[in-house]
Amino acid sequence: MQGHIAVVLLQIVFLKFSHCDRIGMIVSARTSFSSRLFLILAQICLVVPLAFSQEDSTKAVSKFLVSPVFKSGAITDTPSYTISDSEIAWSDYTFAGDVLKRIPGSYLANMYQPGDPSELFFDGLGGNYSKYLLDGVELNEPTTSSLNLYHVPMEFVGNVEYIDALRAPIYQFNATGGLVNFQTRLYSEAVPYSKVRHMEEPYNYLITDGVFSQNIGFNSNIDVGFERQTTDGRFANSVYDGVNIRAKYRYSIDSTRQLTATELYYRTKGGMTGGAMPYNISENTFSQYLISLRSQSANLTYLQHHLQVAYSESDPNDSTRFFTAAAFFDYYEFQFGDVSLPYYLTNSSRRFGANLRASETFIGGKLNFGVEAVRDENPYNTTTVIPSTNRVSAYADQEFYILDFVKAGVFGRGDVYGSKFYPALGASFGLGNETFDLHVGGSISQHVPSMSEKYFVTQNFTGNPDLKAETDKLLQVKASMKLGETFELFLKPYMRLIDNPIYFQENYLGTPVYPQISVVNLSTRKIYGVDAAAKISLWKFEADGNFNYVNEKVDDNQVYTLPKYFVSGELYFHDVLFTGHLNLKVGVRGKAMSVFRGSEFYPQGLVYYPSNVNEFGPFGSSDFFIQARIGSAILYFTFFNLTNQDYVLAPVYPALDRSLGFGVNWEFLN
């Protein structure tokens, strides 16, 4: 109980000092270093002794009464990349993008305004080409086919599965760029469990997340959480306030079967400047970001409500066999307004349906298969009528094991969407062992335009309902090597050819607040790229990094939406000190990129479009970080942009100045 009282006092101290404008202690880029140092020292003084006492008090407590079903919410047991619970807990993230950007081949176009949509690219394709699932159920907003990654509470997540573009379209409709499945945590707590996570970054950005879990009887558990994010913003009219409430109830029929009910609610409200005027800026005139805003009156509110009920079952004698059935309902609403135009848009959408997923041992290999029925509706849009759509889908992914080191696979999917049928299929072949692995694969799939692209994303809302679906043909090679715990290497060259690509065209006439937008089908889009990742461990030091190369042409014209070259990585010292009481990581991380033009955000339609106004770069930046686990608490300290470089990751949104962020992730049992 003392731990609960202390954490409440800790939050009061943080919130009090962080918002105490009248006494000059605003935690932002303009805050004096001494005042921020005071907050850090106060945090250490409060957390360290309580964390030690908390660790001692929980040693004799048995946490697990019922063994949860491991496969609950999983898509496959062989994803392309996995981010574990421990990696999430150690990350000093403020939103899901900070965690997902470690996936090889990913590029996060961060707007550096908390809450504003940031776009995550996988192998050259943007956010509306990727699908995000929660325990196997889609989260993407039905109208725009996109998801703001600030709307994923990572403290609700225990594991992340990533499936790359070769197989992603098989597991989810329109996932030609990649698929991310967030698996929620499965608690089984004999006594009340709680956790508080608090982070602070420049411009008065605060995120506080609280979790509570408790078993109810011997077979069931309740997990509830609350999160709030707020910021004053770095521009005029860029304040933000977001609230997330979530809950999960689990009933274990026995050790292999369980029922779950999950609810996720998110509501945000904030100003939206839209950044700086792109035709007024260049890479050497960053001061203009502060004086040439798109708008000082635009605002955006967003509501997301997600409900799902699922039954899952696994085979205790075969870990690859599982079955999941889920029914779901989603409601989304966003409102965008700008008094200066004047301009207002309200759009509401909803989705409901059911899916079945299973994995079986079949013909000496593993078979993943599933079916799904979904209906998307738009009950209201201010400017246009958007028809409802129905979709029925089925997929199968069969792997064959030939000898002990050779594996082949065939996979296919069919979607009846509206009155049309969209097929997808592919195959792969690989060989390897624990040291070396090599796979070659290819696939062909369809990407259907979103409802916003068809009906209202254009500024005059005439839309283009005759947009064709894209045909995406992909060929990729994946190779990996692992030498014990010392060295790991991953390499993936790929080639992608898209017929009838859906493309945004913009035109600035004079000095408009927002550009004129049109959406059309072009002839061809070609993307050639290489993803590489490496990790080296030597004594107490570790280094890991990602390298992306992307070369894109649309109708034979070179495209610089992304940097051709992008490198990111970190070097750190990691050791456990003081007889196991201090788990310490200290290091630097950085990124470097070549010239690019990037994507700009179009708030009317909640979409990104390629920018053709200015070229930026090359850029580079570095951060210094300290992460320390003391008992059951993890402390985070980060110095952003050590060299105070001017750079951007999305064209009209400058990155952070040299600044300081800190936080704590603290879990305890009563």
Secondary structure, 3 states (H helix, E strand, C coil): CHHHHHHHHHHHHHHHHHCCHHHCCCCCCCCCHHHHHHHHHHHHHHHHHHHHHHHHHCCCCCCCCCCCCCCCCCCCCCCCEEECHHHHHHCCCCCHHHHHCCCCCEEEECCCCCCCCCEEEECCECHHHEEEEECCEECCCCCCCCCCHHHCCHHHEEEEEEECCCCHHHHCCCCCCEEEEEEECCCCCCCCEEEEEEEEECCCEEEEEEEEEEEECCCEEEEEEEEEEEECCCCCCCCEEEEEEEEEEEEECCCCEEEEEEEEEEEEEEECCCCECHHHCCCCCHHHHHCCECCCCEEEEEEEEEEEEEEEEEECCEEEEEEEEEEEEEEEEEEEEECCCCEEEEEEEEEEEEEEEEEEEECCEEEEEEEEEEEEEEEEECCCCCCCEEEEEEEEEEEEEECCCEEEEEEEEEEEECCEEEEEEEEEEEEECCCEEEEEEEEEEEECCCHHHHHCCCCCCCCCCCCCCEEEEEEEEEEEEEECCCEEEEEEEEEEEEECCEEEEEECCCCCCCCEEEEEECCEEEEEEEEEEEEEEECCEEEEEEEEEEEEEECCEEECCCCCEEEEEEEEEEEEECCCCEEEEEEEEEEEECCECCEEEECCCCEEEECCCCCECCEEEEEEEEEEEECCEEEEEEEECCCCCCCEEECCEECCCCEEEEEEEEEEEC
